[in-house]
């Protein structure tokens, strides 16, 4: 799930060019973190991903990371697959929306 209103607010705050750059950097950096999660989620990675996802409106990703943080703090091991799936779905939705806007 994406908070499209949050994305629009951020775009209004920093302008379209700045917004596109922020999205591109987020998708690259978050994509690297998602890959690392497969090797074993860390609190640092989950926290980074949660905060970045919230900033851009990737609500489902942020919620799953928060659940993962809680589980990890309690001694459990979160499953990284739902986080990765939510990230891929949100990334695809954002890139599709960008392509539609450019058309």
N, C-alpha and C positions, 0 to 999 in steps of 0.2 A: 504494500500500500504506500502511495506517495501522497504527501500533503502538497497539492499543487498550489494552494494559496501561499504556503510558506515559500515555495520556489518563486512565485510571482513577486512576493514581498522582497525577497533577496535581489531579484532582478531589478526591481524598482530602486532599491537602495544603492546598488553599485553599477547599474547600467548593463546593457546587453553584452557588450564586449567583456566587461569584468566578470559578469555572470558566466558566460561561456567558458572563460578561462578557469574560474573556480570549479565549475562542473568537470571540465577536462582533468584538472589536477586531482580532484576528488576521485573520479573514476579510475585514474591510474593508480593513485596511492592506495585507495581502498581495495582495488583489485589485487594488489600485491599482498595486502593484509589478509584478504579472504583466502588466498592461496596458502599463506603461512598457517592459517587456522587448521588446515588439514594435518599439519605436523604436530599439532597440540595447541589448543587455544591458551593464550596467556591473558592475565588481567589487563596488561598494558595494551595489547592488540584489541581486545574487546572494548576497552574504554575509548581508545582512539576512534575505532569504527563507530561506536555509539554516538560520540560527540559530533563527529563529522557528518554522520547520517542525519542526525537531528537538525543540524545547521541547514542542510539542503532539503529537508522534508522527506527523507527516506524512513518513514515511520516504522514500517515492519522490520527493517534491518536494525534500527535502534532498539526496538522492543526485544528482539531476539538476542541482541548483544547484552542488554540489561539482564535478561534471564540467564544468559551464560555467565555473566559476572557473578550473579548471586550463587549459581551452582558451583562455580569454581571456588568462590570464597568459602563455601560450605564443604569443600573437599571433593566435590564431584568433578566430572569431566563432561562439559557440554558437547553436544553433537554439532560439528561445524556445518553439516550439510544443509539444514534449514536456513542458516545465515547466508551461505553461499547461494542457495536458490533464490532467496528474497533479494539479495544484491543483484543477481543476474536479471531477475524479472524487472526490478526497478531501473537498472541500467538500460535495458532494452526499451522500456516505456519512455524514458527520458530521451534516448537517442531517436526513437520513432517520432516523438513530439517535435524534436529539433528538426528532423528531416521534413516533417509536414509543414513546419513554419517556414522553412527555406524554400519550399516548392511553390 
